[in-house]
Amino acid sequence: METGDIRVTRSAVALDSFQTVMIDIRPTALDGVIEIVPKRHSDFRGFFSETWNRRIFANAGLNFEFVQDNHSLTVEVGTLRGLHFQAPPRAQAKLVRVVRGAIYDAVVDIRQVSPHYGRWIGIEISAAKWNQVFIPIGFAHGFVTLEPNTEVLYKVTDYYSPEHERVIRYDDPNIGIEWPVDLAPFKLSEKDLAAPALSEIATGFTLE
């Protein structure tokens, strides 16, 4: 975590009399952005983990309906995707995790009436850490790959809508994201390279 202190709490929900599933909930310096670490049950065969359980997550305050799962493979280290979001009324909250490799994920508050508008945090998400990041509506995010052949999975609360898809420059100087310097220059899509600065677009988000 690059910005702000993390206060760790732990939530446990008994599924039945024989099993208790634990998750670590780690609030961040951006209100609503949360790092989550599901428990892994390991033995000689490998491991088992519940990466999403609606009842458990709702008990931890994350009561959302996800409607679509996305899966991306990024072959080369230093490839950057972002900063992306969907504008209202098709805004998406996201739950992001990595099943192979590692990324550095940057999350930016783009709620135009927020006292933290334009503020960002950075979190490393990896298969080794087995962590996830919940990104609420009103935030943009992007990531750069730290390992080759990295696979990212994320759940979203609304369907993909090309008409509402938006991109913000990854190197917007008014945001000032400190991407891992040893990975520059980044590899980006033409769409991401042509993205405007945050100040040049109306995101459509309020605190509500």
Kinemage of the C-alpha trace (Angstrom):
@kinemage 1
@onewidth
@group {chain A} dominant
@subgroup {mainchain}
@vectorlist {calphas} color= white
{ca met a 1} P 0.000 0.000 0.000
{ca glu a 2} L 1.452 3.335 -1.028
{ca thr a 3} L -0.870 5.882 0.550
{ca gly a 4} L -2.498 5.981 3.979
{ca asp a 5} L -2.621 3.686 6.958
{ca ile a 6} L -4.416 0.350 6.898
{ca arg a 7} L -6.528 -0.645 9.856
{ca val a 8} L -7.076 -4.385 9.788
{ca thr a 9} L -10.239 -5.961 11.110
{ca arg a 10} L -11.325 -9.559 10.792
{ca ser a 11} L -14.796 -10.848 10.010
{ca ala a 12} L -15.927 -14.416 10.589
{ca val a 13} L -19.223 -16.014 9.655
{ca ala a 14} L -20.226 -19.520 10.673
{ca leu a 15} L -21.659 -21.268 7.621
{ca asp a 16} L -22.811 -24.233 9.691
{ca ser a 17} L -21.817 -26.037 12.886
{ca phe a 18} L -18.792 -27.622 11.205
{ca gln a 19} L -17.192 -24.777 9.272
{ca thr a 20} L -16.134 -21.187 9.793
{ca val a 21} L -14.774 -19.155 6.912
{ca met a 22} L -12.495 -16.218 7.651
{ca ile a 23} L -11.599 -13.179 5.543
{ca asp a 24} L -9.323 -10.282 6.347
{ca ile a 25} L -10.878 -6.896 5.596
{ca arg a 26} L -8.365 -4.062 5.265
{ca pro a 27} L -9.748 -0.521 4.820
{ca thr a 28} L -7.547 1.897 2.908
{ca ala a 29} L -6.981 5.651 2.889
{ca leu a 30} L -9.692 6.033 0.222
{ca asp a 31} L -13.164 5.653 1.681
{ca gly a 32} L -14.844 2.523 0.323
{ca val a 33} L -11.745 1.028 -1.316
{ca ile a 34} L -10.973 -2.179 0.552
{ca glu a 35} L -8.275 -4.829 0.392
{ca ile a 36} L -9.599 -8.342 1.062
{ca val a 37} L -7.658 -11.544 1.759
{ca pro a 38} L -9.721 -14.762 1.684
{ca lys a 39} L -8.440 -17.675 3.747
{ca arg a 40} L -6.791 -20.567 1.919
{ca his a 41} L -7.173 -24.109 3.252
{ca ser a 42} L -4.024 -26.008 2.251
{ca asp a 43} L -2.881 -29.625 2.440
{ca phe a 44} L -0.684 -32.011 0.450
{ca arg a 45} L -2.995 -31.706 -2.596
{ca gly a 46} L -2.799 -27.916 -2.813
{ca phe a 47} L -5.409 -25.496 -1.469
{ca phe a 48} L -9.082 -24.535 -1.490
{ca ser a 49} L -10.381 -20.986 -1.109
{ca glu a 50} L -13.771 -19.289 -1.277
{ca thr a 51} L -12.890 -16.150 -3.201
{ca trp a 52} L -16.476 -14.860 -3.255
{ca asn a 53} L -19.332 -15.751 -0.929
{ca arg a 54} L -22.204 -13.267 -0.954
{ca arg a 55} L -23.317 -14.028 2.596
{ca ile a 56} L -19.833 -13.705 4.068
{ca phe a 57} L -19.005 -10.530 2.186
{ca ala a 58} L -22.380 -8.963 3.045
{ca asn a 59} L -21.684 -9.616 6.713
{ca ala a 60} L -18.443 -7.684 6.232
{ca gly a 61} L -20.359 -4.739 4.743
{ca leu a 62} L -19.853 -5.638 1.068
{ca asn a 63} L -23.426 -6.344 0.013
{ca phe a 64} L -23.291 -6.089 -3.771
{ca glu a 65} L -24.739 -7.983 -6.714
{ca phe a 66} L -22.117 -8.840 -9.301
{ca val a 67} L -23.465 -9.511 -12.797
{ca gln a 68} L -20.371 -10.164 -14.923
{ca asp a 69} L -16.946 -11.774 -14.511
{ca asn a 70} L -13.992 -10.571 -16.620
{ca his a 71} L -10.674 -12.349 -17.181
{ca ser a 72} L -7.609 -10.774 -18.789
{ca leu a 73} L -4.204 -12.189 -19.693
{ca thr a 74} L -1.270 -9.788 -20.055
{ca val a 75} L 1.806 -11.443 -21.519
{ca glu a 76} L 4.566 -8.868 -20.962
{ca val a 77} L 5.877 -7.225 -17.814
{ca gly a 78} L 5.366 -3.457 -17.808
{ca thr a 79} L 2.072 -3.478 -19.698
{ca leu a 80} L -0.320 -0.863 -18.344
{ca arg a 81} L -4.117 -0.932 -18.623
{ca gly a 82} L -6.018 2.150 -17.504
{ca leu a 83} L -7.180 4.301 -15.979
{ca his a 84} L -10.661 2.931 -16.714
{ca phe a 85} L -14.223 3.401 -15.445
{ca gln a 86} L -17.824 3.405 -16.646
{ca ala a 87} L -19.834 6.604 -16.291
{ca pro a 88} L -23.320 6.798 -14.726
{ca pro a 89} L -25.896 5.418 -15.138
{ca arg a 90} L -23.830 2.330 -16.052
{ca ala a 91} L -21.159 2.737 -13.402
{ca gln a 92} L -19.467 -0.382 -12.073
{ca ala a 93} L -18.074 -1.417 -8.727
{ca lys a 94} L -15.311 -4.016 -9.139
{ca leu a 95} L -13.713 -6.814 -7.145
{ca val a 96} L -10.237 -7.400 -8.590
{ca arg a 97} L -7.930 -10.348 -7.990
{ca val a 98} L -4.946 -12.040 -9.648
{ca val a 99} L -4.776 -15.793 -10.251
{ca arg a 100} L -1.341 -15.825 -11.872
{ca gly a 101} L 1.446 -13.274 -11.623
{ca ala a 102} L 1.206 -9.832 -10.039
{ca ile a 103} L 0.049 -6.275 -10.739
{ca tyr a 104} L 0.417 -2.842 -9.229
{ca asp a 105} L -3.124 -1.443 -9.142
{ca ala a 106} L -3.792 2.299 -8.834
{ca val a 107} L -7.235 3.510 -7.718
{ca val a 108} L -8.317 7.155 -8.113
{ca asp a 109} L -11.259 8.979 -6.513
{ca ile a 110} L -13.121 10.637 -9.419
{ca arg a 111} L -16.221 11.822 -7.519
{ca gln a 112} L -16.217 15.482 -8.457
{ca val a 113} L -17.657 16.706 -5.143
{ca ser a 114} L -15.468 14.437 -3.019
{ca pro a 115} L -12.937 16.056 -0.662
{ca his a 116} L -10.520 13.409 -1.960
{ca tyr a 117} L -11.196 14.080 -5.660
{ca gly a 118} L -8.106 13.147 -7.670
{ca arg a 119} L -6.445 11.336 -4.757
{ca trp a 120} L -5.002 7.875 -5.440
{ca ile a 121} L -3.670 4.792 -3.687
{ca gly a 122} L -1.557 1.953 -5.054
{ca ile a 123} L -1.821 -1.702 -4.044
{ca glu a 124} L 0.124 -4.730 -5.224
{ca ile a 125} L -2.251 -7.596 -6.009
{ca ser a 126} L -0.782 -11.020 -6.688
{ca ala a 127} L -1.492 -14.718 -6.798
{ca ala a 128} L 1.121 -15.187 -4.065
{ca lys a 129} L -0.545 -12.688 -1.706
{ca trp a 130} L -4.027 -14.030 -2.610
{ca asn a 131} L -5.454 -10.593 -1.997
{ca gln a 132} L -8.323 -8.807 -3.714
{ca val a 133} L -9.281 -5.139 -3.982
{ca phe a 134} L -12.851 -3.865 -3.931
{ca ile a 135} L -13.240 -0.671 -5.993
{ca pro a 136} L -16.563 1.142 -5.444
{ca ile a 137} L -18.553 3.171 -7.934
{ca gly a 138} L -16.980 6.617 -8.313
{ca phe a 139} L -13.401 5.432 -8.667
{ca ala a 140} L -11.207 4.772 -11.707
{ca his a 141} L -8.437 2.218 -11.685
{ca gly a 142} L -5.620 0.870 -13.794
{ca phe a 143} L -2.803 -1.588 -13.353
{ca val a 144} L 0.674 -2.391 -14.608
{ca thr a 145} L 1.948 -5.960 -14.737
{ca leu a 146} L 4.851 -6.902 -12.481
{ca glu a 147} L 5.283 -10.465 -13.769
{ca pro a 148} L 4.917 -12.089 -17.207
{ca asn a 149} L 1.725 -13.925 -18.192
{ca thr a 150} L -0.319 -12.253 -15.490
{ca glu a 151} L -4.005 -13.170 -15.316
{ca val a 152} L -6.491 -10.797 -13.689
{ca leu a 153} L -10.080 -11.681 -12.797
{ca tyr a 154} L -12.640 -9.126 -11.706
{ca lys a 155} L -16.317 -9.060 -10.921
{ca val a 156} L -18.451 -6.034 -11.830
{ca thr a 157} L -21.859 -4.795 -10.685
{ca asp a 158} L -23.085 -3.705 -14.129
{ca tyr a 159} L -22.634 -5.008 -17.647
{ca tyr a 160} L -20.036 -3.620 -20.004
{ca ser a 161} L -21.382 -0.607 -21.885
{ca pro a 162} L -19.152 0.816 -24.661
{ca glu a 163} L -21.171 4.061 -24.663
{ca his a 164} L -20.275 4.687 -21.006
{ca glu a 165} L -16.681 3.482 -21.066
{ca arg a 166} L -14.195 6.201 -20.086
{ca val a 167} L -10.404 6.446 -19.856
{ca ile a 168} L -8.152 8.863 -17.943
{ca arg a 169} L -4.461 9.393 -18.659
{ca tyr a 170} L -2.264 7.098 -16.608
{ca asp a 171} L 0.325 9.898 -16.254
{ca asp a 172} L -2.047 12.776 -15.470
{ca pro a 173} L 0.274 15.160 -13.560
{ca asn a 174} L -2.580 16.442 -11.384
{ca ile a 175} L -3.121 12.909 -10.083
{ca gly a 176} L 0.558 12.027 -9.900
{ca ile a 177} L 0.432 8.248 -9.679
{ca glu a 178} L 3.829 6.846 -8.769
{ca trp a 179} L 3.947 3.809 -11.012
{ca pro a 180} L 6.904 1.446 -10.473
{ca val a 181} L 9.721 3.419 -12.078
{ca asp a 182} L 11.839 0.396 -12.956
{ca leu a 183} L 9.124 -0.767 -15.367
{ca ala a 184} L 8.998 2.382 -17.539
{ca pro a 185} L 8.477 2.851 -20.436
{ca phe a 186} L 5.089 1.190 -20.266
{ca lys a 187} L 3.302 -0.684 -23.018
{ca leu a 188} L -0.206 0.745 -23.589
{ca ser a 189} L -3.078 0.420 -26.026
{ca glu a 190} L -3.759 3.266 -28.460
{ca lys a 191} L -6.944 4.061 -26.542
{ca asp a 192} L -5.070 4.444 -23.257
{ca leu a 193} L -2.315 6.520 -24.867
{ca ala a 194} L -4.907 8.960 -26.255
{ca ala a 195} L -6.816 9.337 -22.965
{ca pro a 196} L -7.566 12.849 -21.623
{ca ala a 197} L -6.621 14.185 -18.206
{ca leu a 198} L -9.128 13.969 -15.366
{ca ser a 199} L -9.688 17.754 -15.483
{ca glu a 200} L -10.766 17.482 -19.121
{ca ile a 201} L -13.749 15.205 -18.536
{ca ala a 202} L -16.942 15.308 -16.456
{ca thr a 203} L -17.034 11.972 -14.688
{ca gly a 204} L -20.690 12.328 -13.638
{ca phe a 205} L -20.065 11.086 -10.078
{ca thr a 206} L -21.179 12.693 -6.827
{ca leu a 207} L -20.744 11.374 -3.302
{ca glu a 208} L -24.237 9.913 -3.533
